[in-house]
């Protein structure tokens, strides 16, 4: 079974608008972490934001925020005030357990920001 | 710049050949991970090393092997290469302690098997 599901293969967003990228996950481990990474066309993977399973508040990092709904097992990424440089592939990933464990990635969502 | 370095950046080789991909983790990071990104399989975890020892294994083929050396750099060896091994291979590193333990990724090695 897929551990991470990203159902939006591609999205278009107008510059300065907000966009929400969907991510649902599946785990029976009560302790887990959820990550979002950005992969621009150059190929590198850039860490954006983290949400721990025990965190009471939704994570925020600048223009990135994570809409964490634990009961629904969803961890959607919201990018506010989109910029042209936000055009990239975005991956949701999960680490099961606390510590230095592997990441399971979703299929990714391509975001294209239009001027 | 994540602080993780990978060489070479690009590698073009033929079927049946053997290649070695090299990774140097961020200073102080003891955990090294290898991931493969391909069009059909997406991003998949291959193997993890912690301070020189194998810690976890994922969907790594028997033709592939890895090791982590005393200076903490790691090498991924791919042998008897097939067309389907063409992919972007990432190395990542992280600290073991801490709450977030985010993984920092290197720029990747793009392998093309002809």
Interface residues (C-beta under 8 A of the other chain):
Chain A: X33 X35 X37 X43 X44 X45 X46 X47 X50 X52 X91 X93 X95 X98 X99 X100 X101 X102 X103 X104 X105 X106 X107 X108
Chain B: X2 X31 X33 X35 X42 X43 X44 X45 X48 X50 X55 X56 X58 X88 X90 X92 X94 X95 X96 X99 X100 X101 X102 X103 X104 X105 X106 X107 X108 X110
